Amino acid sequence: MEILPRRDFLMGAAAFAALPPLAALSRGMDCPSAAQRPIRRSEERQGKLVANWQRAAADVLPEDYVAYQRDGDTRDFKVLVACERAFDKVLREAQETVVAGDVPAIWSVYNMGYIVKTRKSLFSIDLRHRRDCEFASLLDFALITHNHPDHWRRDFYRTMTDFGKIVASNFLKDNLGFNAIKGESAKCVGTYSLGDVEIRTSLIDHFDAAWGIDFTMAYEIKIGNFILYHTGDSGRGTVPKLNTVWGQPDLWLFFPGCGINVADAVRKVNAKRIVFGHLWELGHAESGRLNEPRIRRALAAAKPICNDTSVAFWGDRII
């Protein structure tokens, strides 16, 4: 199959080089910088950024995002330029960064998509970007939480398969990794080792409607003594299923949407640190996005229980 072309060919190298500096594009959005260090922001700075990103994202309708996915033209939308630059930053840093201990390097790419680098492995969780195929040759494996198009892309899956890479999911049964990851039953529950990474899968509810029960596959990931928990879209009614077995998670990548009771979920998981993802999904209408008011309510519910709760903007290196 044809791997998606790079954006500089789509725009034209000269046109891309002529783009104004990030500071001029972002107007306070904190677009990705060249720094590889993990980003920690004050609450005041984070609040201002949430407001700025809200304004920028509100300009982009789902049809604008679909057009951008198709042709790579950002059409001068600041948030789409940020999306492109974020991918460039993560792609570069993931190759340049050296991990020495158990604590991995983790980047936010776009919404619920992350890149994780350990001493020996590079993998993705819910990677979904129009250029995600550029990562396929670099990744050792990919994890997908559920079968919704804002969490995976068929071209990426096919390209990973062409490279002979494992794609773990609870629905892609023709992938070479399905037999390794499907678990001890049709419920896709089990524990597996991939390189220096141990993975425990479990099923949780996307929503409490019939279609959403056990729809999402959560990943508890053990890297040495570091525990990472990613729950994809976890919705109303699923709190009792948020079970970890390897101890208190060092980091929980959490989407506080789909009607989940944030305070109850935070108490149940008891993570040392929480980072909210799936912010401003541009393929959704404004009413369906995790936007500024919802982010602020979720932070207010979580922080009294886990003070180290924050949001990840696209391109951020989280740790």
RAJOPE-V772537 format. One record per residue. N is the residue number from 0. PHI is phi in degrees with one decimal (* if undefined). D_LAST is the distance of its C-alpha to the last C-alpha in Angstrom with 2 decimals. Layout:
N_PHI_D_LAST / N_PHI_D_LAST
This chain:
0_*_34.42 / 1_-90.2_33.41 / 2_-76.4_29.77 / 3_-57.2_28.96 / 4_-69.5_29.70 / 5_-68.9_27.20 / 6_-64.0_27.26 / 7_-67.6_28.82 / 8_-75.1_31.84 / 9_-66.8_32.14 / 10_-82.9_32.16 / 11_96.2_33.87 / 12_-58.4_32.23 / 13_-65.5_34.24 / 14_-64.9_33.41 / 15_-68.0_29.67 / 16_-63.9_29.95 / 17_-83.8_32.02 / 18_-59.1_29.43 / 19_-65.5_28.93 / 20_-57.4_25.84 / 21_-57.6_22.76 / 22_-59.3_23.64 / 23_-72.0_27.00 / 24_-77.4_25.72 / 25_-82.8_23.10 / 26_48.1_25.16 / 27_88.6_22.35 / 28_-83.2_20.07 / 29_58.2_17.22 / 30_-61.3_17.39 / 31_-56.0_14.87 / 32_-101.9_15.38 / 33_-79.6_15.54 / 34_-67.1_12.73 / 35_-94.0_9.96 / 36_-67.6_7.93 / 37_-59.8_4.97 / 38_-101.7_7.56 / 39_-125.4_9.10 / 40_-119.3_12.69 / 41_-69.0_15.82 / 42_-61.0_17.62 / 43_-64.0_20.35 / 44_-65.1_18.35 / 45_-60.3_16.63 / 46_-61.7_20.18 / 47_-65.6_21.66 / 48_-66.6_19.24 / 49_-57.8_19.95 / 50_-65.2_23.61 / 51_-67.5_23.44 / 52_-66.1_21.68 / 53_-59.6_24.24 / 54_-63.7_27.07 / 55_-68.3_25.87 / 56_-69.0_25.24 / 57_-64.1_28.60 / 58_-73.2_30.38 / 59_-100.4_29.44 / 60_-86.1_31.61 / 61_-53.8_30.97 / 62_-68.5_33.67 / 63_-65.5_31.96 / 64_-65.9_28.79 / 65_-61.8_31.01 / 66_-63.2_32.75 / 67_-62.6_29.55 / 68_-60.4_28.51 / 69_-76.7_31.95 / 70_-120.1_32.45 / 71_76.8_29.19 / 72_-84.1_30.89 / 73_-75.8_28.71 / 74_52.1_32.01 / 75_63.3_30.50 / 76_-74.0_28.47 / 77_-58.4_25.60 / 78_-71.3_23.24 / 79_-75.3_24.21 / 80_-61.4_23.72 / 81_-62.0_20.18 / 82_-63.3_19.72 / 83_-66.1_21.08 / 84_-65.4_19.12 / 85_-60.7_15.78 / 86_-63.5_16.87 / 87_-56.0_17.99 / 88_-62.9_14.75 / 89_-66.7_12.68 / 90_-59.7_15.70 / 91_-69.2_15.91 / 92_-67.3_12.41 / 93_-62.6_12.25 / 94_-84.7_15.47 / 95_-89.9_14.84 / 96_-74.6_11.59 / 97_-109.9_12.61 / 98_-103.1_10.84 / 99_-103.3_13.05 / 100_-114.8_12.39 / 101_-73.0_11.76 / 102_-72.0_8.01 / 103_-79.1_7.09 / 104_-96.1_5.28 / 105_-133.4_5.45 / 106_-120.0_7.48 / 107_-89.3_10.07 / 108_-97.5_13.43 / 109_-156.6_16.14 / 110_56.9_16.64 / 111_-91.1_15.89 / 112_-95.5_14.91 / 113_-136.1_11.62 / 114_-113.1_11.11 / 115_-123.5_9.62 / 116_-120.6_10.23 / 117_-111.5_11.43 / 118_-61.1_13.95 / 119_-122.5_16.70 / 120_-131.2_15.75 / 121_-133.6_14.49 / 122_-145.6_15.00 / 123_-119.7_14.91 / 124_-128.9_15.36 / 125_50.9_17.88 / 126_-66.4_17.55 / 127_-148.4_20.30 / 128_-151.4_21.06 / 129_-62.6_24.41 / 130_-109.2_23.12 / 131_-60.3_21.17 / 132_-62.1_23.83 / 133_-66.0_22.52 / 134_-86.6_19.70 / 135_-58.4_22.30 / 136_-72.4_23.36 / 137_-91.6_19.88 / 138_-76.9_18.65 / 139_-84.4_19.84 / 140_-162.8_20.05 / 141_-132.6_19.29 / 142_-113.0_19.16 / 143_-124.8_21.02 / 144_-84.7_21.49 / 145_-167.4_24.88 / 146_-90.1_27.63 / 147_-127.8_27.12 / 148_-69.0_26.95 / 149_-89.2_23.95 / 150_-121.2_21.85 / 151_-159.7_23.40 / 152_-135.6_25.82 / 153_-60.4_28.79 / 154_-61.5_28.66 / 155_-64.9_25.18 / 156_-59.8_26.41 / 157_-65.6_29.57 / 158_-68.0_27.92 / 159_-58.1_25.65 / 160_-64.3_28.88 / 161_-60.6_30.72 / 162_-84.0_28.27 / 163_75.6_28.82 / 164_-94.9_25.30 / 165_-77.6_24.69 / 166_-120.7_23.94 / 167_-93.0_23.53 / 168_-160.7_25.04 / 169_-108.4_27.86 / 170_-145.2_30.12 / 171_-88.6_30.08 / 172_-77.3_32.73 / 173_-94.3_33.82 / 174_-76.0_30.55 / 175_-62.5_30.83 / 176_-86.1_27.87 / 177_-62.9_29.53 / 178_-64.5_31.63 / 179_-81.0_28.68 / 180_-114.5_26.60 / 181_-64.9_29.33 / 182_96.5_29.54 / 183_-82.3_32.54 / 184_-151.8_34.18 / 185_-66.3_34.36 / 186_-82.1_31.85 / 187_61.0_29.00 / 188_-111.7_27.90 / 189_178.0_26.99 / 190_-127.6_24.69 / 191_-141.4_23.99 / 192_-118.0_22.54 / 193_-130.4_21.22 / 194_63.7_20.54 / 195_-94.1_18.18 / 196_-118.4_16.98 / 197_-103.2_19.05 / 198_-129.1_19.35 / 199_-113.2_21.42 / 200_-104.8_22.78 / 201_-151.5_24.67 / 202_-103.4_26.42 / 203_-130.6_25.97 / 204_-93.8_27.84 / 205_-70.2_26.93 / 206_-158.7_29.79 / 207_-89.9_32.77 / 208_-73.8_35.27 / 209_-56.4_36.77 / 210_-67.0_34.89 / 211_-92.1_31.49 / 212_-70.0_32.01 / 213_54.8_29.85 / 214_-85.7_28.83 / 215_-105.6_25.04 / 216_-100.5_23.45 / 217_-87.7_20.47 / 218_-123.1_18.17 / 219_-101.1_17.16 / 220_-120.9_15.19 / 221_-110.7_15.36 / 222_-122.4_13.62 / 223_62.8_15.49 / 224_-99.2_15.04 / 225_-96.3_11.77 / 226_-113.4_12.84 / 227_-113.6_11.40 / 228_-126.3_13.97 / 229_-129.5_14.79 / 230_-116.3_18.19 / 231_53.9_19.03 / 232_-87.4_21.94 / 233_-117.9_22.98 / 234_-116.4_26.07 / 235_-55.9_28.89 / 236_95.5_30.26 / 237_-94.8_27.39 / 238_-52.3_26.05 / 239_-60.8_28.20 / 240_-91.7_26.63 / 241_-82.2_23.02 / 242_-108.7_23.41 / 243_-113.5_20.93 / 244_-116.3_22.59 / 245_-99.6_20.12 / 246_106.4_19.42 / 247_-65.2_17.21 / 248_-62.5_14.04 / 249_-73.4_10.84 / 250_-147.3_9.44 / 251_-116.4_12.07 / 252_-90.9_11.94 / 253_-128.5_15.30 / 254_-102.5_18.08 / 255_-86.3_20.31 / 256_-123.6_23.32 / 257_57.4_26.32 / 258_81.4_27.98 / 259_-66.7_25.80 / 260_-79.2_26.36 / 261_-62.1_22.97 / 262_-61.6_23.98 / 263_-63.2_25.48 / 264_-65.1_22.52 / 265_-64.2_20.10 / 266_-63.7_22.68 / 267_-66.8_23.16 / 268_-75.0_19.63 / 269_57.6_18.82 / 270_-75.9_15.03 / 271_-71.2_13.22 / 272_-142.5_10.84 / 273_-126.1_11.84 / 274_-124.2_10.72 / 275_-78.1_13.90 / 276_-128.2_14.46 / 277_66.8_17.76 / 278_-82.2_18.58 / 279_52.1_21.72 / 280_-64.2_22.67 / 281_-72.6_25.24 / 282_-76.5_27.34 / 283_-95.6_28.23 / 284_-65.2_30.80 / 285_-52.8_29.76 / 286_-66.5_31.02 / 287_-103.9_28.65 / 288_-92.3_25.40 / 289_-79.6_22.77 / 290_-101.3_23.88 / 291_-55.5_23.75 / 292_-59.4_26.18 / 293_-70.3_24.55 / 294_-62.0_21.04 / 295_-64.5_22.57 / 296_-65.1_24.51 / 297_-66.2_21.60 / 298_-62.4_19.61 / 299_-64.1_22.87 / 300_-77.1_23.34 / 301_-86.0_19.95 / 302_-64.7_19.17 / 303_-63.0_22.29 / 304_-99.5_21.14 / 305_-126.8_17.36 / 306_-63.2_16.83 / 307_-86.6_13.02 / 308_-120.5_13.48 / 309_-151.0_12.54 / 310_-114.8_12.83 / 311_-108.8_10.88 / 312_-91.4_13.13 / 313_-58.3_13.80 / 314_92.5_12.03 / 315_-63.8_8.94 / 316_-88.9_5.74 / 317_-78.9_3.81 / 318_-140.3_0.00
